């Protein structure tokens, strides 16, 4: 999974327009996704815009959402070529109509793809995903505590029909050390990687180096 934060901070540190970092993200993120799929990574989740991001000033939020739309448009041809399925995670009711149409189009056109998955989180909160999971359980008539099992909760999550729900590895840029309300249920045993770089500085070489580091880690997940 990728949490591509630090774009505006990068721009400020380099004396650039605050939106220049996002313009670089629009170019860089599709490149990194393509490289990850080329390396054989099956499922990638991008924590693009958290729910908290919708508290930004209107002009700032509009620019951020326009950037998300540009990223999806840029990566769409690659998704068709590499058989990638798009899944939007988060609320749709606050998305601009133009962005919503792009998401719905790509979700529809890639619905039968299964070689790779791209979970794209916009207006997403892990707390709200857990709420939705338990609401689905209630809708299915699961009301007794004895009926609530771990596998049942997994299957009721936003990605309940996916083979690889739990991120093995999470890359969080932006020079901070937190997950920012991202996939709290699914990340219990995830390996975390916090490069001391903002996202516009994170290159394909950095991606490959992070994967090599992940490959060298010993994952006991509580065992000996």
Secondary structure, DSSP 8 states (H G I E B T S, - for coil): -EE---HHHHHHHTT--TTHHHHHHHHHHHHHHHHHHHTT--EEEEEEEEGGGGGS-HHHHHHHHHHHHHHHHHHHHHHHHHTEEEEEES--TTS-HHHHHHHHHHHHHTTT--SEEEEEEEEE-HHHHHHHHHHHHHHTT--SGGG--HHHHHHTSTTTT-S--S-SEEEE-SS-----S--TTTTTT-EEE--SS-GGG--HHHHHHHHHHHHHS---TT--
